[in-house]
């Protein structure tokens, strides 16, 4: 995970795949001093929801944020109270401020996360202390997948969840999971082969680490398991990631009890630390699993403010499937718009009815945690949700308002 790669040249925020009202105008102010920057923000920045970015003197994007009230949030960076805080340090290194209005706070939140993933700005990623960095728990690494942490999930993983805070605690959980499911954790350079993999010559293989010798790895580096056996272990690991069982926690609790009875207090203490890390992770996984079970609907988000891009606020309908935002359309306001929206809504209805799609990932898996936390903090927003089959009734109700 290279956090210090050469920064990509910034040439604008880029397209927003979840904004059916776009493209949007990116506004920017440039000044040599913070006093001048503050004055320009006060004069030009709207009070609408949106996202903003800071560019350093080389034109590199160093930070992305979002706010329900852009002007208020940006002016707070110049407050003397924040001079020694993160906000003050960011603005001291900035010469350009950009912003992009959004139709709602929820839309701004989606756009912020998309941009952080796209650009990985320094102050969103590298400048955060390692223990505070958000990380994703990933299960991947063909041909023998294993658990690992990454700043952003690679595209070819079997499964991933997150983000989670606390990299140290999460690394302890990863080690415990790989041990329990007997998954490898060796370097990608380690040569692997399975017991059912044909060899031209019978070679004496040596394990790449001690984990196989002590029973914590299945030994795909020495042909001690078949591909089918290893795949079964990966399936069990994925099932844990989906919140379907808590077998690793139960096993560690039993180990702690045996160690305590045998007066193996050092082992009991070490396993207790593993248990705390796994309990933290399991609570988060259960929270996300509940969101997957409960959150499949259209979420109708009204436009909140007039903006230069939208003199009349427009709402957005988001299709949320198993907690993840999949697609969006402009909320219809008249019969002609509703007729155009009906085709897309009918497609959504078919997608939700097809059992083959129940386990399929959306194009935006990072939105699961975002949606789950948004609706946990603002449960009243669930009143704006409905099944695609209710779209006509919901449109007519809104049209009467």
C-alpha positions as CSV (number, residue, x, y, z in Angstrom):
1,X,0.0,0.0,0.0
2,X,2.0,3.0,-1.3
3,X,0.9,6.1,0.6
4,X,3.7,8.2,-0.9
5,X,3.2,7.6,-4.6
6,X,3.8,10.6,-6.9
7,X,0.5,12.6,-6.8
8,X,-1.6,12.5,-9.9
9,X,-2.0,15.8,-11.6
10,X,-5.3,17.4,-10.6
11,X,-7.4,18.7,-13.5
12,X,-10.8,19.0,-11.8
13,X,-13.1,16.9,-9.7
14,X,-14.3,14.9,-12.6
15,X,-17.7,13.2,-13.4
16,X,-20.1,12.2,-10.7
17,X,-21.8,8.8,-11.6
18,X,-24.4,9.3,-8.9
19,X,-25.6,12.8,-9.9
20,X,-28.3,12.7,-12.5
21,X,-28.5,16.5,-12.4
22,X,-24.9,17.0,-13.5
23,X,-22.4,17.9,-14.7
24,X,-22.0,20.7,-12.2
25,X,-19.9,23.9,-12.3
26,X,-16.8,23.8,-10.2
27,X,-16.1,27.3,-8.7
28,X,-12.7,28.3,-7.5
29,X,-10.9,31.2,-5.8
30,X,-7.2,31.7,-5.9
31,X,-5.2,34.1,-3.7
32,X,-1.7,34.6,-2.4
33,X,-2.7,35.1,1.2
34,X,-5.3,33.6,3.6
35,X,-6.8,37.1,4.1
36,X,-7.5,37.4,0.4
37,X,-8.8,33.8,0.2
38,X,-11.2,34.3,3.1
39,X,-12.6,37.5,1.5
40,X,-13.2,35.7,-1.8
41,X,-14.9,32.8,-0.1
42,X,-17.2,35.2,1.8
43,X,-18.1,37.0,-1.4
44,X,-18.6,34.1,-3.8
45,X,-19.3,30.8,-2.0
46,X,-23.0,29.8,-1.5
47,X,-24.6,28.5,1.7
48,X,-25.9,25.4,-0.1
49,X,-24.7,21.8,0.5
50,X,-21.7,20.7,-1.5
51,X,-18.1,19.5,-1.5
52,X,-14.9,21.5,-1.5
53,X,-11.3,20.9,-2.2
54,X,-8.0,22.6,-1.3
55,X,-5.1,22.9,-3.7
56,X,-1.5,23.6,-2.7
57,X,0.9,26.0,-4.4
58,X,1.8,23.2,-6.9
59,X,-1.8,22.7,-7.9
60,X,-2.1,19.3,-6.1
61,X,-5.4,18.4,-4.4
62,X,-4.5,18.1,-0.7
63,X,-7.9,17.8,0.9
64,X,-11.6,17.1,0.1
65,X,-14.5,17.8,2.4
66,X,-18.3,18.2,2.4
67,X,-20.7,20.4,4.2
68,X,-24.4,21.2,4.5
69,X,-23.5,24.9,4.3
70,X,-20.4,25.4,2.2
71,X,-19.7,29.1,3.0
72,X,-20.0,28.5,6.8
73,X,-17.7,25.5,6.7
74,X,-15.1,27.1,4.5
75,X,-14.9,30.3,6.6
76,X,-14.3,28.2,9.7
77,X,-10.9,27.2,8.3
78,X,-9.8,30.8,8.7
79,X,-10.8,31.0,12.4
80,X,-7.9,31.9,14.8
81,X,-9.2,29.1,17.0
82,X,-8.3,26.5,14.3
83,X,-4.8,27.9,13.6
84,X,-3.0,25.0,15.4
85,X,-5.6,22.4,14.5
86,X,-5.9,20.3,11.3
87,X,-8.1,22.9,9.6
88,X,-5.6,25.6,10.2
89,X,-2.7,23.6,8.9
90,X,-4.6,22.6,5.8
91,X,-5.5,26.2,4.9
92,X,-1.9,27.4,5.6
93,X,-0.8,25.1,2.8
94,X,-3.6,26.1,0.4
95,X,-3.6,28.7,-2.4
96,X,-6.8,27.6,-4.2
97,X,-10.2,26.6,-2.9
98,X,-12.7,24.9,-5.1
99,X,-16.3,23.9,-4.4
100,X,-19.1,22.2,-6.2
101,X,-22.7,22.6,-5.0
102,X,-24.9,19.5,-4.4
103,X,-28.7,19.2,-4.3
104,X,-28.6,17.8,-0.7
105,X,-26.4,16.9,2.2
106,X,-26.7,13.2,1.3
107,X,-25.6,13.9,-2.2
108,X,-22.6,15.9,-0.9
109,X,-21.7,12.9,1.4
110,X,-21.7,10.5,-1.6
111,X,-19.6,12.9,-3.7
112,X,-17.1,13.4,-1.0
113,X,-16.5,9.7,-0.6
114,X,-16.2,9.2,-4.3
115,X,-13.6,12.0,-4.6
116,X,-11.5,10.7,-1.7
117,X,-11.4,7.3,-3.4
118,X,-10.6,8.9,-6.7
119,X,-7.9,11.3,-5.6
120,X,-6.7,10.1,-2.2
121,X,-5.8,13.6,-1.1
122,X,-2.8,13.9,1.3
123,X,-4.8,15.4,4.2
124,X,-7.5,12.8,3.9
125,X,-5.1,9.9,3.9
126,X,-1.4,10.3,4.5
127,X,-1.5,13.0,7.1
128,X,-3.8,11.1,9.4
129,X,-2.0,9.2,12.2
130,X,-1.8,5.5,11.2
131,X,-3.9,4.3,14.1
132,X,-6.7,6.7,13.1
133,X,-6.7,5.9,9.4
134,X,-9.9,4.3,8.0
135,X,-9.1,0.9,6.5
136,X,-11.1,-1.8,4.6
137,X,-11.1,-5.4,5.6
138,X,-10.5,-7.4,2.4
139,X,-10.6,-11.1,1.6
140,X,-8.7,-11.6,-1.6
141,X,-5.4,-12.5,-3.2
142,X,-5.7,-15.2,-5.8
143,X,-5.1,-18.1,-6.0
144,X,-5.3,-18.5,-2.2
145,X,-7.3,-15.6,-0.7
146,X,-6.7,-14.3,2.8
147,X,-7.7,-11.4,5.0
148,X,-5.8,-8.2,4.7
149,X,-6.3,-4.4,5.3
150,X,-6.1,-1.8,2.6
151,X,-6.8,1.9,2.3
152,X,-9.1,1.1,-0.7
153,X,-10.4,-2.4,-1.6
154,X,-8.7,-3.7,-4.8
155,X,-11.1,-4.5,-7.6
156,X,-10.4,-8.2,-7.6
157,X,-11.1,-9.1,-4.0
158,X,-13.6,-11.9,-3.1
159,X,-15.3,-9.6,-0.6
160,X,-14.6,-6.4,1.5
161,X,-16.2,-4.4,4.2
162,X,-15.6,-1.1,5.8
163,X,-14.2,1.4,6.3
164,X,-13.2,0.7,9.9
165,X,-11.3,3.1,12.2
166,X,-8.3,1.8,14.2
167,X,-5.7,0.2,12.0
168,X,-3.9,-1.4,14.9
169,X,-7.0,-3.1,16.3
170,X,-8.0,-4.1,12.9
171,X,-4.6,-5.7,12.1
172,X,-4.9,-7.8,15.3
173,X,-8.4,-8.9,14.1
174,X,-7.0,-9.8,10.7
175,X,-4.2,-11.9,12.2
176,X,-6.7,-13.8,14.4
177,X,-9.1,-14.4,11.4
178,X,-6.3,-15.8,9.2
179,X,-5.2,-18.1,12.0
180,X,-8.8,-19.3,12.7
181,X,-9.7,-20.0,9.1
182,X,-6.1,-21.3,8.4
183,X,-5.6,-18.9,5.5
184,X,-2.2,-17.9,4.3
185,X,-0.8,-14.5,5.0
186,X,2.5,-14.8,3.1
187,X,3.9,-12.5,0.5
188,X,2.5,-12.4,-3.0
189,X,6.0,-13.5,-4.2
190,X,5.6,-16.9,-2.3
191,X,5.1,-19.7,-4.8
192,X,1.8,-21.6,-4.1
193,X,0.5,-24.9,-5.3
194,X,-2.4,-27.2,-4.2
195,X,-2.4,-30.9,-3.5
196,X,-4.5,-31.6,-6.5
197,X,-2.3,-29.6,-8.8
198,X,-0.3,-31.8,-11.1
199,X,3.5,-31.5,-10.9
200,X,5.9,-32.7,-13.6
201,X,8.3,-33.8,-10.9
202,X,7.7,-34.6,-7.3
203,X,9.5,-31.8,-5.4
204,X,10.2,-31.6,-1.7
205,X,8.5,-28.3,-0.7
206,X,9.3,-26.3,2.4
207,X,6.8,-24.0,4.0
208,X,7.4,-20.3,3.7
209,X,6.7,-19.6,7.4
210,X,6.0,-21.3,10.7
211,X,2.2,-20.9,10.6
212,X,1.8,-24.2,8.7
213,X,4.0,-26.0,11.2
214,X,1.9,-24.9,14.2
215,X,-1.5,-25.5,12.5
216,X,-2.5,-21.9,11.7
217,X,-2.2,-22.2,7.9
218,X,-3.4,-24.9,5.5
219,X,-0.1,-24.9,3.7
220,X,-0.9,-23.9,0.1
221,X,2.8,-23.2,-0.2
222,X,3.6,-26.9,0.3
223,X,0.7,-28.6,-1.3
224,X,-0.9,-29.6,1.9
225,X,-4.5,-28.8,0.9
226,X,-6.5,-29.2,-2.3
227,X,-8.0,-26.1,-4.0
228,X,-11.5,-27.3,-3.0
229,X,-10.5,-27.5,0.7
230,X,-9.0,-24.1,0.6
231,X,-12.0,-22.6,-1.2
232,X,-14.2,-24.1,1.5
233,X,-12.2,-22.2,4.1
234,X,-12.5,-19.0,2.1
235,X,-16.3,-19.5,1.9
236,X,-16.5,-19.9,5.7
237,X,-14.4,-16.7,6.0
238,X,-16.7,-14.8,3.7
239,X,-19.7,-16.0,5.6
240,X,-18.2,-14.5,8.8
241,X,-17.6,-11.3,6.9
242,X,-21.3,-11.2,5.9
243,X,-22.3,-11.5,9.6
244,X,-23.7,-15.1,9.3
245,X,-21.7,-16.6,12.2
246,X,-19.3,-15.8,15.0
247,X,-17.2,-19.0,15.1
248,X,-13.8,-17.3,15.5
249,X,-15.1,-15.5,18.7
250,X,-16.5,-18.7,20.1
251,X,-13.3,-20.5,19.5
252,X,-11.2,-17.8,21.2
253,X,-13.5,-17.7,24.2
254,X,-13.0,-21.5,24.6
255,X,-9.2,-21.1,24.3
256,X,-9.2,-18.4,26.9
257,X,-11.1,-20.6,29.3
258,X,-8.8,-23.6,28.8
259,X,-5.7,-21.4,29.2
260,X,-7.0,-19.9,32.4
261,X,-7.8,-23.3,33.8
262,X,-4.3,-24.5,32.9
263,X,-2.8,-21.4,34.4
264,X,-1.5,-20.3,31.0
265,X,-2.1,-16.7,31.9
266,X,0.2,-15.2,29.2
267,X,-1.7,-17.1,26.5
268,X,-5.1,-16.1,28.1
269,X,-4.0,-12.5,28.1
270,X,-2.9,-12.6,24.5
271,X,-6.1,-14.3,23.3
272,X,-8.2,-11.8,25.3
273,X,-6.6,-9.0,23.3
274,X,-7.5,-10.9,20.1
275,X,-11.0,-11.3,21.4
276,X,-11.5,-7.6,22.0
277,X,-10.3,-6.8,18.5
278,X,-12.7,-9.5,17.0
279,X,-15.6,-8.3,19.1
280,X,-15.1,-4.8,17.9
281,X,-15.0,-6.0,14.3
282,X,-18.0,-8.3,14.7
283,X,-20.2,-5.5,16.1
284,X,-19.4,-3.5,13.0
285,X,-20.0,-6.4,10.7
286,X,-23.4,-7.1,12.3
287,X,-24.3,-3.5,11.9
288,X,-23.5,-3.6,8.2
289,X,-25.2,-7.0,7.8
290,X,-28.4,-5.5,9.3
291,X,-28.2,-2.7,6.8
292,X,-27.9,-5.2,3.9
293,X,-31.0,-7.0,5.1
294,X,-33.2,-4.0,5.8
295,X,-32.2,-1.3,3.2
296,X,-33.5,-2.2,-0.2
297,X,-35.7,0.6,-1.6
298,X,-35.8,3.9,-3.5
299,X,-34.7,6.8,-1.3
300,X,-36.3,10.1,-2.4
301,X,-34.1,13.0,-1.3
302,X,-35.5,16.5,-2.0
303,X,-33.4,19.4,-3.2
304,X,-32.5,21.6,-0.3
305,X,-31.3,25.0,-1.7
306,X,-31.2,27.1,-4.8
307,X,-27.8,27.0,-6.4
308,X,-26.2,28.6,-9.5
309,X,-26.6,25.2,-11.2
310,X,-30.2,24.8,-10.0
311,X,-32.3,28.0,-9.7
312,X,-35.2,25.7,-8.6
313,X,-34.1,22.9,-6.2
314,X,-34.4,19.4,-7.8
315,X,-34.7,16.2,-5.8
316,X,-33.1,12.8,-6.6
317,X,-34.3,9.2,-6.3
318,X,-31.6,6.8,-5.3
319,X,-31.9,3.1,-5.8
320,X,-30.5,1.4,-2.7
321,X,-30.1,-2.3,-2.9
322,X,-28.8,-4.3,0.2
323,X,-27.6,-1.0,1.7
324,X,-25.6,0.1,-1.3
325,X,-26.4,3.0,-3.7
326,X,-26.7,1.5,-7.2
327,X,-28.1,4.2,-9.4
328,X,-30.0,7.5,-9.3
329,X,-32.5,9.5,-11.4
330,X,-34.0,13.0,-11.2
331,X,-37.1,13.0,-9.0
332,X,-40.0,13.6,-11.5
333,X,-42.0,16.8,-11.0
334,X,-44.5,16.6,-13.9
335,X,-46.3,13.9,-15.9
336,X,-43.8,14.1,-18.7
337,X,-40.8,13.6,-16.3
338,X,-42.6,10.8,-14.6
339,X,-43.2,9.0,-17.9
340,X,-39.5,9.1,-18.6
341,X,-38.7,8.0,-15.0
342,X,-41.1,5.0,-15.2
343,X,-38.9,3.1,-17.6
344,X,-35.9,3.3,-15.2
345,X,-38.1,2.5,-12.2
346,X,-39.5,-0.5,-14.0
347,X,-36.0,-1.7,-14.6
348,X,-35.2,-1.3,-10.9
349,X,-38.3,-3.3,-10.0
350,X,-37.1,-6.2,-12.2
351,X,-33.6,-6.0,-10.7
352,X,-34.9,-6.2,-7.1
353,X,-37.3,-9.1,-8.1
354,X,-34.5,-11.3,-9.6
355,X,-33.0,-13.6,-7.0
356,X,-29.7,-13.7,-9.0
357,X,-29.1,-10.0,-8.0
358,X,-29.6,-10.5,-4.3
359,X,-25.9,-11.2,-3.7
360,X,-24.5,-9.1,-6.6
361,X,-22.4,-6.2,-5.6
362,X,-23.3,-2.7,-6.7
363,X,-20.9,-0.5,-8.6
364,X,-20.4,1.5,-5.5
365,X,-19.8,-0.9,-2.6
366,X,-18.2,1.9,-0.5
367,X,-21.7,3.4,0.0
368,X,-22.9,0.6,2.3
369,X,-21.2,2.0,5.4
370,X,-22.2,5.6,4.4
371,X,-25.9,4.7,4.0
372,X,-26.0,2.6,7.2
373,X,-24.5,5.4,9.3
374,X,-26.6,8.1,7.6
375,X,-29.8,6.3,8.4
376,X,-28.7,5.4,11.9
377,X,-28.0,9.1,12.7
378,X,-31.2,10.3,10.9
379,X,-33.8,7.5,11.1
380,X,-36.5,10.0,10.1
381,X,-35.1,9.8,6.6
382,X,-36.6,6.3,6.3
383,X,-40.0,8.0,5.8
384,X,-38.7,9.1,2.4
385,X,-38.1,5.5,1.2
386,X,-40.4,3.3,-0.8
387,X,-40.4,0.2,-3.0
388,X,-40.3,0.8,-6.8
389,X,-43.8,-0.6,-7.1
390,X,-45.0,2.4,-5.1
391,X,-43.2,5.0,-7.3
392,X,-46.4,6.1,-9.0
393,X,-48.3,6.7,-5.8
394,X,-45.2,8.5,-4.3
395,X,-44.9,10.8,-7.4
396,X,-48.6,11.7,-7.3
397,X,-48.3,12.5,-3.5
398,X,-45.3,14.8,-4.1
399,X,-46.9,16.4,-7.2
400,X,-49.8,17.6,-4.9
401,X,-47.5,19.3,-2.5
